[in-house]
Amino acid sequence: MGVAAWVSCTMPGSPLQPLMPQAFQQAVGHGPSSQVWMACTSLAVAGLAMIPDLDHPTGGGTVGHSIPVAGAAASDVVRVLSGGKHRGFSHWLLFAAAMGWLAWLAAMYPARTPVGDVFWGLGLIAALALTSALNVFGVPGGRPAHVLAGLAAGAAVAWFNPAGPMLAAVMVGGACVVHMAGDTLTKEGNPWLGPFPWHLAIPLVGRAGSVRESVLTLACAVWAVWVGWESGAVWLAAGLALWALGTAGWCVKDAVKAAVR
């Protein structure tokens, strides 16, 4: 859902993009307005949207399993703050705001070095985002290749800082919010107003991991492909089409499992 939401809000081919608040459009911008920019930001949001699942009991979800040592350590910390339960602290709206604020700081204050300013915090965010995204999309090569690609992207971002502070904040905080919105559509719901013990649930897809959830993911993928194509981002649309085909395979697999039960 993260990619679908991002392209819907930022790409000129989306009917929703003109409806976005002026402040949001200024923060996101479109520079450089290229297929590379569209693809990179979409890929980053896909990975960043996995951050709230650091409290997942299986070891931190996608982020926890994508990044050696650091992912597991971050998962342990978040699970302690969540009281050992899934959909706790890291699924609060306050958490999303805090993540956005940290991203803003990372893009505002570089480390001064003899060779220039290095935005190491922003580089870490980029490395996390790409490594997790490659895992999400099932890119061949496994974790070693994903981590190396993430480190390379992180180094480039730390050195050149292509994202301003507001863009970084919107991407990180917004990705967390999209994740929480997706969880709201499940039977378990999401504790938006934590620490208050109240979960908002609009169970359109039933339980997490259901066939209906897979179908919703497929619909989001198809929508993202259409928006990418309409925006002129042909290569992005092609990549998303491969993702849509993979998602269709998951839907069939889940439907067969449900039928067997």
Buried (B, 14 or more C-beta within 10 A) or exposed (E): BBBBBBBBBBBBBBEEBEEBEEEBBEBBBBEEEEBEBBBBBBBBBBBBBBBBBBBBEEBBBBBBBBBEEBBBEBBBBBBEBBEEEBBBBBBBBEBBBBBBEBBBBBBBBBEEEEEEEBBBBBBBBBBBBBBBBBBBBEBEEEBEEBBEBBBEBBBBBBBEBBBBBBBBBBBBBBBBBBBBBBBBBBBBBBBBEBEEEEBEEEBEBBEBEBBBBBBBBBBBBBBBBBBBBBBBBEEBBEBBBBBBEBBBEBBEEBEEEEEEE
